[in-house]
Amino acid sequence: MENLSLLQSILLFAVPAVMAITVHEAAHGFTARFFGDRTAEVLGRLTFNPIKHIDPVGTVLVPLGLLAMSKVTGAPLLIFGWAKPVPVGVRNLRNPQRDMAIVAAAGPASNLAMAAGWTLVLVLTGLVGGGIQMMEYLAYMAYFGVFFNVLLAVFNMMPIPPLDGGRVVSGLLPPQASTQFDRIEPFGFMIVIGLIMTGVLWNIIGPIFNAVLGFYLGFLG
């Protein structure tokens, strides 16, 4: 990918990145509706329209800024982002604690499913390729799709509320322990930012990310 210009990288990255974040949030909303909560539907967030989910900072500025930094400095490509969270009325769920854990897990699960889809695209471009430039560009886009979806899934499954992993852990704990665990939530993003700033974050998620990414890319032979 070092042969791509910054503009080409941005254009090829934008499609899978926006898809990854949009489907992730929509998956939360559709799963919540399945378990009885229509909050996202009433507020117009039960949709795959990316405009409804895009956060100007988290969906656009942060990912593109990190991509640009990687291209300009040659630093390793580490990109993440976020969208506007889909609202969930926990009390509307039939079994609030259990169902909220499933709703939370639906986002990362959708990213792993999309990573599988992009892997299939990569396999097909390898079969059809043969020096066709359009196929090469599609292969780059597909690789970005696998990379970003795996990163988004692994990052969000960190057991820190309000990340999805924190919600899942909360749903699996006994009620009293869950209440105690949820008290971390107001400090959750500060904890994540601290892990990023100190470089500890990659030490935590890096091995898992590499293992999952390797699993998908292993299908390329």
FENMOPE-V558861 format. One record per pair of residues at least 12 apart in sequence whose C-alpha atoms are under 7 Angstrom apart, sorted by the first residue. I is the first residue (numbers start at 0). GAP is how many residues later the second one is. Records with the same first field share a line. If there is no record, write none. Layout:
BEGIN
I: GAP + GAP
END
This chain:
BEGIN
5: 62 + 65
9: 54
11: 129
12: 128 + 131
15: 125 + 128 + 129
16: 128 + 131
17: 32
19: 91 + 129
20: 61 + 62
21: 26 + 28 + 31
22: 25 + 87
23: 83 + 84 + 86 + 87
24: 60 + 61 + 82
25: 20 + 21 + 22
26: 79 + 80 + 83
27: 58 + 75 + 76 + 78 + 79
28: 17 + 57
29: 16
30: 72 + 75
31: 56 + 71
34: 58 + 59 + 64
35: 56 + 57 + 58
36: 51 + 52 + 55 + 56
38: 48 + 49 + 50
39: 46 + 47 + 48
44: 41
52: 30 + 31
53: 29 + 30
54: 28 + 29
57: 23 + 24 + 25
58: 22 + 23 + 24
61: 19
62: 16 + 17 + 18
65: 13
66: 12
79: 72
96: 74
97: 73
99: 67 + 71
100: 66 + 67 + 70
103: 60 + 63 + 64
104: 59 + 63
107: 45 + 48
110: 38 + 39 + 42
111: 37 + 38 + 41
113: 35
114: 30 + 31 + 34 + 35
115: 100
117: 24 + 27 + 28
118: 23 + 27 + 97 + 98
120: 21
121: 17 + 20 + 21
122: 97
124: 14
146: 66
149: 59 + 62 + 63
150: 58
153: 51 + 55
154: 50
159: 28
160: 21 + 23 + 24 + 27
161: 23 + 26
169: 12
END
